[in-house]
Amino acid sequence: MSTLEEIYSTLPDTPSPAATVEEADYRARHWSSPVAGPLKPGTAEHKHAVAAMFRETFNPYKPSVIAWPKLDPDTLRRVTSLPIWDIAVQTEGKARLRMAAYAAMIDDADMKDALSRNAWEENRHKEVLSKLVEAYGIPMAPEPPYKEPKDTEWAYLVTGFSECVDSFFAFGLFALAQRSGFFPPELIETFEPVMQEECRHILLFANWLAWHRATMPVWQRPWFELRVWAVWVFLAYERIGLATSIDNDGNAHTQDNNFTLNGAADVSGIDVGFADLMDLCLEENDRRFSGYDPRLLRPTTTPAIARAARFCVRLFRPVHTPTAGQPA
């Protein structure tokens, strides 16, 4: 198996590593197709644009040269105590394998290229997290063996929709950690390219999904849509509870599958209301997608659920009625 550096050196059509950090960061966040007119899913124009977007917005950072900032003891405690590191590393490892397996099934050259690159970037995310864990001495449970999925399409759908959900909330939590000063600016800046890369990943997934629906035979559509609904049910069930793993010393590690939904206090140190958190998630979601061609589709289900939930919370929020002598 090649190392990530070897894969990087042979990856085709990537920007030069000599490009400045600012240039690479700008390219990763801004892209428009030179093709005029609509980019309708199922057309060659849409398909070419999706592949070009993912290829041309590639950020050439290397995990092996990331300078992780030195943290003061209090910040280090906050970072190491977050119940996410085991599941984060393992999720990226599974995502790489699942996306690579699905990419191998695709005959279309453009989509195969885009999904293969996505798999490569998932592997890079895993290395970034592994380097962070190593730098800050975070205790980890042994990683399970990563196996090829038996149902490749199901595994890819679960991974894609899961990333759409988790990234939406992660955008808000990341901004909250930045605005509150709970994490130092150096750590925020170091991890920022990974966050934006997740935006690219779910942008690719949303447009792959639309392309796949538009190009599949009509008779396959009902079964596919049934599977999509089943994935959403599975993800809802998965996020209900906690997962626990044991390290080599017999210590239990609690992994919060639902951290992206309820971790506001953990990354800010303050009590944030649900509706306010949804405002921030929606704001950050729009901001991160704003630099990409508006003709490309965005993930819509999680933002729509967030808006509905926010509306309901504010609609049914108890009205405070001050008693005599209390301010209104």
Stockholm file with secondary structure:
# STOCKHOLM 1.0

chainA/1-328         MSTLEEIYSTLPDTPSPAATVEEADYRARHWSSPVAGPLKPGTAEHKHAVAAMFRETFNPYKPSVIAWPKLDPDTLRRVTSLPIWDIAVQTEGKARLRMAAYAAMIDDADMKDALSRNAWEENRHKEVLSKLVEAYGIPMAPEPPYKEPKDTEWAYLVTGFSECVDSFFAFGLFALAQRSGFFPPELIETFEPVMQEECRHILLFANWLAWHRATMPVWQRPWFELRVWAVWVFLAYERIGLATSIDNDGNAHTQDNNFTLNGAADVSGIDVGFADLMDLCLEENDRRFSGYDPRLLRPTTTPAIARAARFCVRLFRPVHTPTAGQPA
#=GR chainA/1-328 SS CCCHHHHHHHCTTCCCTTSCHHHHHHHHHCBCCSCCSCCCTTSHHHHHHHHHHHHHTCCCCCGGGCCCCCCCHHHHHHHHHCTTHHHHHHHHHHHHHHHHHHHHHCCCHHHHHHHHHHHHHHHHHHHHHHHHHHHHTCCCCCCCCCCCCSSHHHHHHHHHHHHHHHHHHHHHHHHHHHHHTSSCHHHHHHHHHHHHHHHHHHHHHHHHHHHHHHHSCGGGHHHHHHHHHHHHHHHHHHTTSEEEEECTTSCEEEEETTHHHHCHHHHHSSCCCHHHHHHHHHHHHHHHHTTBCTTSCCCCHHHHHHHHHHHHHHHSCCCCCCCTTSCC
#=GC SS_cons         CCCHHHHHHHCTTCCCTTSCHHHHHHHHHCBCCSCCSCCCTTSHHHHHHHHHHHHHTCCCCCGGGCCCCCCCHHHHHHHHHCTTHHHHHHHHHHHHHHHHHHHHHCCCHHHHHHHHHHHHHHHHHHHHHHHHHHHHTCCCCCCCCCCCCSSHHHHHHHHHHHHHHHHHHHHHHHHHHHHHTSSCHHHHHHHHHHHHHHHHHHHHHHHHHHHHHHHSCGGGHHHHHHHHHHHHHHHHHHTTSEEEEECTTSCEEEEETTHHHHCHHHHHSSCCCHHHHHHHHHHHHHHHHTTBCTTSCCCCHHHHHHHHHHHHHHHSCCCCCCCTTSCC
//
